[in-house]
Amino acid sequence: MTKVLTDARSIRIKGRSFLALVLSPELPLDWWLGRLDDLASRSAGFFLGRPVVLDVADLEIDRKQLKSLLEELGQRNVRVMGIEGGRPSLFEPGMPPAMKGGRPAPDFEVPEADPADAPKAGKGKAAAPVTTEDVQPVRATASIIVREPVRSGQSVIFPEGDVTVIGSVASGAEIVAGGSVHIYGTLRGRALAGSVGNASARIFCRRLEAELLAIDGVYKTAEDMAPNLRGQSVQLWLEGDSIMAERLN
């Protein structure tokens, strides 16, 4: 019996790019997972709800080890949306799909955060209500300007270039830029510069109180920062695999 399709409407299929974190495990995996746990403990919620791509291109593992690694990440609430650089023999049904050709996303967005995941804004105070209408970045070719403070739970993501915030970035908020990050206020949240592969990107802020800083994938958490930089006006840049910093006068 042949089923006749009477509905002429088509299913709409579009191509779209999204910004995702890329994790590149190293051997031995137990040691790398320990480092991941350390990072997660110092930046609570950093991986929660984020799309993550697992890059195994330089990892000599077999299917059993990859499967075990995915289980370990799942227990840590790290959602792997795809695996990049894996040999076909590594995959089996039920695993995240193979991915290749990652590139910067063409659009930026200010997603609405889950209030349950949003950190508190201060001592004993509840986090500010999460709304996306309060931040109105202006679309431009290579930079955007956010003219209002970025509140807890909000994200500003702009893979194409620089992000300038005329105000402060609260604890639990984040700025993700393909270029440099400029904050003309207090940086209490997270700032990720050079997020799509730009080692020359820098982070500038009027007052450093950050939870986490990253340039081209190299991270530094609050515990790693020099105490004499706290509360200071600073710039940060990358030299090799180290984030350097100096005070601005």
PLY file of the C-alpha trace (Angstrom):
ply
format ascii 1.0
element vertex 249
property float x
property float y
property float z
element edge 248
property int vertex1
property int vertex2
end_header
0.00 0.00 0.00
1.38 3.36 -1.02
0.80 6.34 1.26
-0.14 9.44 -0.71
1.23 12.73 0.62
-1.57 15.27 0.33
-0.02 18.09 2.37
2.11 20.20 0.02
3.76 22.18 2.81
7.50 21.64 3.10
9.57 21.18 6.20
11.83 24.19 6.64
15.49 23.29 7.19
18.06 26.01 7.86
21.76 26.12 8.47
22.77 28.06 11.55
25.94 28.52 13.59
26.15 28.77 17.36
28.95 29.60 19.71
30.06 26.58 21.73
32.82 25.85 24.17
35.43 23.42 22.91
37.04 21.07 25.39
40.32 19.46 24.32
41.12 16.61 26.74
44.68 15.55 27.43
46.18 12.29 28.60
46.05 10.85 31.16
42.32 11.46 31.27
42.05 11.10 35.07
44.52 13.96 35.47
42.66 16.10 32.93
39.30 15.42 34.59
40.85 16.47 37.89
41.89 19.79 36.35
38.39 20.20 34.91
36.89 19.58 38.34
39.23 22.19 39.79
38.15 24.77 37.21
34.48 23.97 37.71
34.78 24.25 41.49
36.25 27.74 41.17
33.73 28.93 38.61
30.46 27.34 39.64
27.99 26.89 36.85
30.41 27.72 34.07
29.58 24.57 32.08
25.92 24.31 33.10
23.55 24.54 30.17
26.27 25.32 27.66
26.78 23.55 24.36
30.17 21.86 24.44
32.15 20.31 21.60
34.71 17.66 22.51
37.88 17.97 20.42
39.68 14.60 20.31
41.80 15.27 17.22
45.07 15.04 19.17
43.94 12.35 21.59
45.09 8.73 21.18
42.15 6.88 22.68
39.91 4.00 21.65
36.15 3.77 21.59
35.93 2.35 25.11
37.98 5.23 26.52
35.92 7.80 24.61
32.70 6.28 25.89
34.04 6.36 29.45
35.10 10.00 28.99
31.61 10.96 27.80
30.12 9.26 30.86
32.51 11.14 33.16
31.57 14.44 31.54
27.89 13.61 31.78
28.26 13.02 35.52
29.69 16.55 35.71
26.69 18.02 33.84
28.83 18.80 30.81
26.63 18.40 27.75
28.64 17.27 24.73
26.76 18.29 21.58
29.34 16.86 19.17
32.78 15.35 18.80
35.37 16.95 16.56
38.40 15.24 15.09
37.38 11.67 15.96
38.14 8.69 13.76
35.02 6.92 12.39
35.98 3.80 14.35
35.54 5.74 17.63
31.83 6.24 17.18
28.91 4.01 18.02
25.14 4.59 18.16
24.10 6.80 21.02
27.23 8.94 21.00
27.18 12.65 20.11
27.65 13.11 16.35
30.93 13.82 14.62
31.45 17.50 13.89
33.86 19.38 11.65
34.31 22.77 10.10
33.58 24.82 13.20
33.53 28.53 12.51
32.40 31.72 14.22
28.66 32.25 14.45
27.37 35.17 12.33
25.01 36.63 14.90
25.17 37.62 18.52
22.46 37.15 21.06
21.63 37.98 24.64
20.06 34.78 25.93
17.74 34.68 28.90
19.39 32.78 31.73
17.65 30.25 33.94
16.97 32.04 37.27
17.71 28.77 39.09
21.26 28.78 37.74
21.96 32.48 38.28
24.46 33.19 41.10
23.50 35.64 43.80
24.37 39.26 43.19
25.86 40.01 46.60
26.01 39.09 50.25
22.61 37.84 51.30
20.90 39.48 48.34
18.85 37.67 45.74
19.98 37.84 42.13
18.43 40.58 40.06
15.53 39.54 37.81
16.82 38.21 34.54
15.65 40.13 31.52
17.21 40.50 28.13
15.55 43.78 27.22
17.82 45.81 29.50
20.91 45.22 27.36
20.74 46.66 23.88
24.03 46.05 22.09
24.27 47.77 18.74
25.03 45.52 15.80
28.16 46.62 13.98
30.82 45.18 11.78
33.62 44.65 14.29
32.42 45.85 17.66
29.39 46.45 19.81
28.78 48.88 22.65
26.62 47.94 25.63
25.46 51.18 27.21
24.03 49.72 30.40
25.34 47.49 33.17
25.22 43.76 32.50
23.32 42.12 35.32
23.65 38.72 36.94
22.54 35.91 34.65
22.92 37.93 31.46
25.36 37.15 28.68
26.64 39.29 25.85
28.12 37.17 23.07
29.75 38.75 20.02
32.14 36.42 18.15
32.80 38.96 15.39
34.85 41.46 17.37
35.23 43.71 20.40
32.68 44.28 23.15
32.69 47.54 25.10
30.54 47.85 28.23
29.89 51.36 29.53
29.11 50.18 33.03
29.79 47.20 35.24
29.44 43.46 34.73
27.82 41.83 37.73
28.72 38.56 39.38
27.12 35.78 37.36
27.11 37.80 34.13
29.52 37.27 31.28
30.97 38.92 28.21
32.16 36.69 25.36
33.96 38.45 22.51
35.82 37.28 19.46
38.05 40.32 19.95
38.89 42.35 23.03
36.68 43.17 26.01
36.53 46.73 27.37
34.64 47.37 30.60
34.34 50.93 31.90
33.13 49.81 35.29
33.67 46.95 37.72
34.15 43.48 36.27
32.70 41.04 38.81
31.50 38.37 36.38
33.30 36.56 33.58
35.08 38.00 30.56
36.20 35.81 27.66
38.19 37.59 24.95
39.44 36.05 21.69
36.81 33.35 22.08
37.02 32.11 18.50
40.80 31.98 18.32
42.43 35.37 18.74
45.55 35.32 20.90
46.07 39.07 20.46
42.77 39.95 22.13
42.92 41.79 25.46
40.72 42.50 28.45
40.52 46.01 29.88
38.50 46.95 32.95
38.22 49.90 35.28
38.01 47.74 38.41
38.97 44.06 38.52
36.82 41.79 40.71
36.34 39.05 38.12
35.17 35.50 38.72
36.92 34.22 35.62
39.00 35.62 32.77
39.89 33.90 29.51
41.85 34.87 26.42
41.93 32.52 23.44
40.88 29.60 25.64
43.43 30.17 28.42
41.58 30.61 31.71
42.35 32.29 34.99
39.92 32.12 37.90
39.59 34.52 40.81
41.83 32.35 43.01
44.60 32.49 40.39
44.73 36.28 40.19
47.37 38.28 42.00
45.84 39.89 45.13
47.41 43.25 44.34
45.37 43.43 41.12
42.02 43.12 42.88
40.07 46.34 42.73
42.55 47.88 40.32
42.24 49.22 36.80
44.04 46.64 34.66
44.66 45.25 31.23
45.30 41.58 30.54
46.83 39.87 27.57
48.23 36.51 26.50
51.87 35.51 26.29
52.21 31.88 25.28
49.93 29.95 27.63
50.02 32.56 30.37
47.68 35.47 30.99
49.69 38.57 31.86
48.34 41.64 33.64
49.37 45.14 34.53
47.73 48.02 36.30
46.59 51.02 34.29
47.37 54.44 35.64
0 1
1 2
2 3
3 4
4 5
5 6
6 7
7 8
8 9
9 10
10 11
11 12
12 13
13 14
14 15
15 16
16 17
17 18
18 19
19 20
20 21
21 22
22 23
23 24
24 25
25 26
26 27
27 28
28 29
29 30
30 31
31 32
32 33
33 34
34 35
35 36
36 37
37 38
38 39
39 40
40 41
41 42
42 43
43 44
44 45
45 46
46 47
47 48
48 49
49 50
50 51
51 52
52 53
53 54
54 55
55 56
56 57
57 58
58 59
59 60
60 61
61 62
62 63
63 64
64 65
65 66
66 67
67 68
68 69
69 70
70 71
71 72
72 73
73 74
74 75
75 76
76 77
77 78
78 79
79 80
80 81
81 82
82 83
83 84
84 85
85 86
86 87
87 88
88 89
89 90
90 91
91 92
92 93
93 94
94 95
95 96
96 97
97 98
98 99
99 100
100 101
101 102
102 103
103 104
104 105
105 106
106 107
107 108
108 109
109 110
110 111
111 112
112 113
113 114
114 115
115 116
116 117
117 118
118 119
119 120
120 121
121 122
122 123
123 124
124 125
125 126
126 127
127 128
128 129
129 130
130 131
131 132
132 133
133 134
134 135
135 136
136 137
137 138
138 139
139 140
140 141
141 142
142 143
143 144
144 145
145 146
146 147
147 148
148 149
149 150
150 151
151 152
152 153
153 154
154 155
155 156
156 157
157 158
158 159
159 160
160 161
161 162
162 163
163 164
164 165
165 166
166 167
167 168
168 169
169 170
170 171
171 172
172 173
173 174
174 175
175 176
176 177
177 178
178 179
179 180
180 181
181 182
182 183
183 184
184 185
185 186
186 187
187 188
188 189
189 190
190 191
191 192
192 193
193 194
194 195
195 196
196 197
197 198
198 199
199 200
200 201
201 202
202 203
203 204
204 205
205 206
206 207
207 208
208 209
209 210
210 211
211 212
212 213
213 214
214 215
215 216
216 217
217 218
218 219
219 220
220 221
221 222
222 223
223 224
224 225
225 226
226 227
227 228
228 229
229 230
230 231
231 232
232 233
233 234
234 235
235 236
236 237
237 238
238 239
239 240
240 241
241 242
242 243
243 244
244 245
245 246
246 247
247 248
